Amino acid sequence: MALLQIAEPGMSPEPHKHRLAVGIDLGTTNSLVASVRNGIAVCLPDESGRSMLPSVVRYHADGSIEVGQGALKAQATDPRNAIVSVKRFMGRGLKDVAHVEAIMPYDFEDGPGMLRLRTVQGVKSPVEVSAEILRALRVRAEASLGGPLVGAVITVPAYFDDAQRQATKDAARLAGLDVLRLLNEPTAAAVAYGLDNAAEGVYAVYDLGGGTFDLSILKLSHGVFEVLSTNGDAALGGDDFDHRLFCAILERAAIAPPSLEDARRLQMKAREVKELLTSCEEAPIHLRLGSGELVDLVVTRDEFADMTRHLVQKTLTPVRKALRDAGLTPEEIKGVVMVGGATRMPHIQRAVAAFFGQEPLTNLDPDKVVALGAAMQANVLAGNRAEQDDDWLLLDVIPLSLGLETMGGLVEKVVPRNSTLPIARAQEFTTFKDGQTAMAFHVVQGERELVADCRSLARFELRGIPPMVAGAARIRVTFQVDADGLLSVSAREMSSGVEASVLVKPSYGLSDDEIAEMLKSGVEHAGDDMMLRALREQQVEAERVIEATEQALAKDGHLLDAGERAAIDAAIEHLRVLRAGSDHRAIKTGIDAFARATDEFAARRMDNSIRTALAGHKVDELEL
Amino acid sequence: MSIDLKQDHFSLFGLPRSYALDEAALEAAWHGLQSQVHPDRYAHLPDVDKRRAMQWATHVNEGFRTLQKPLSRARYLLELAGVDVGAETNTAMSPEFLMEQMEWREAVEEARQAAEVEDLEQLHTRLLRHARAVRAELERQLDVEHDHAAAADTVRRLMFIEKLQHEIDEALLALEG
């Protein structure tokens, strides 16, 4: 029998009603849910005691939906209806995943904003599939905590762009969760680590998950977790190590190209061997394939390290870039927190130790630390701060720059990467043509200078601009990025007050690989980009002067005699030829020469317009 | 909690209105303000409170960013004094300065095309030293002499220098791969 609770008169028996909130790590391979109980963050297990839920959803023909272990087991036998690694498809179009299609057996179709998967239960979007995983975790948490949740913190890779974040948030809503915050995975890990160890100073979080890599640099001081910079690789994770090992097995076993089913079994075996090599020096593979062939060989830890060395090296590039953006050297990092199951591999730990000149910190479970940190943050966000001790603050950043397309397919950066959130930035633009009454905007994300190399996020139009001469309208475009890293954009013509705004919805057009390339190439091809940019700028300028001159000829052509007119027509033709070339210096010189060739015409037009303006006025009436 | 969005950034962070800045005090004040207004503090409250928190926190971050960097701080001080730096329109610089800029630029371009990392790094160091001297000049003009016209001119020079520094950085990054 429960003890009777006696309350003082006038006092609620529950002065500090605990509001149930959870942190959810929605992973590529596994997902977890955690919550703060009695002041301590714990992962909530299922009825068999397992914390990790495989991120696999299986749609059955009878209309039932299975999530987790059971669905995982079916992936080789019912590949089209047992969906694995759905996180890779979040906020992505069909074109983005073309390279995955070859190795993933799904029946994709394109849909508005995002690809869809055809299953036995009909067409499903990645958002719906992810929502099933989140729903399973919500049900688990509510059973475990004994009541409905007030909200959840959902973690996302730090490199996730606006479309992927929006898709994640939509999935949570679909699962009946109120999203308190989208939290970057490395930041969640830093919270768990920092609070556990009362850490102060600058830390790096090295987060290698199943399909993603993030590196964040944080400054921890007096309860403030300030992210200084973040970088990553959209297409690098533990899966790539499995795949390399799988390819090596095929080579060494010298077998015929396997069936889809055998390939799946070998891939699952490769993952097993990878995990075994973390604790053992060698691992045997003894597998009879459906084809009747026998794979019988041994892989040693050193062999595995050798064949995946390039993948480990690949993670160090984002590390260097994040350090550079933070203006720090490896020696200035006080500790390196390892996150994600893939960081258990000994040769990764060795490489990280060598780079930073210190042993990485592995005292927290790399599989659970993100969920635990998210749970701590959820507890605070839900309003359960009991004492000042619970007081901490996260200052996170936007991982990729945001900008607008300008003339010639160039990007004008409006919000630079690594800006502290929330942030609002405004930029003014003007009209290009006389009497222009509408202006189209194209919002992009990425580091490259050309629109074609960045991710397209949204397009919208500002209409109803009062007709003015080119360059007279002042259109202010404002980007607002909230604490979840989600963008909204508005545009306003300043003299008339005409306004348009848009919630950014994805408009896909780029592949995953290209996204992974964005940050990297932004730096590597900076030289090429600068040349290309210079060229586009001169081409636009040339177009501008030709257009202006043609308009002037149409209006004031009578001021020229036939010979003068012919000379100007020839100059226009010459500049057109130069404009079509690829030498920006030649175009620039051509524009200057063109200006000289039209000087006399311009002077006559000026005289003419002054005379027209003066007609009928006395000189002293004019304010000159 | 509420903050006055109309006060200037220096008042917002409780700092004296000067170019010389106590960086630690600015950061502490920034953290202090954010711990009051950050949207995380309002996540369990109605949307209207969340929206207001986002506006406050955005404003505080904007103020921090403006004061943190020497160039934007100087421009902001001049703006408060009613002086338009006119960076976009007023590009009338002394011929000496323009000549010097051209020489810098040519040196950078040559080193870049020749892929001379060492030369670029040397240029970078020289430019850093130069920028430091120009900033010292700016501090004198703003804090001691209160000569806004001269300071506006120095700000424009500093903008040229920072742009050049950025170009060297980009060139170095491109060469390092």
Interface residues (C-beta under 8 A of the other chain):
Chain A: R19 V150 G151 L180 R181 S221 H222 V224 E226 R324 Q377 V380 L381 A382 G383 D391 L393 L394 L395 S419 T420 L421 P422 I423 A424 Q480 D482 A483 V523 E524 H525 A526 G527 M530
Chain B: H31 Q34 S35 H38 P39 D40 A43 H44 M54 A57 T58 N61 E62 F64 R65 R112 E170 A171 L173 A174 G177
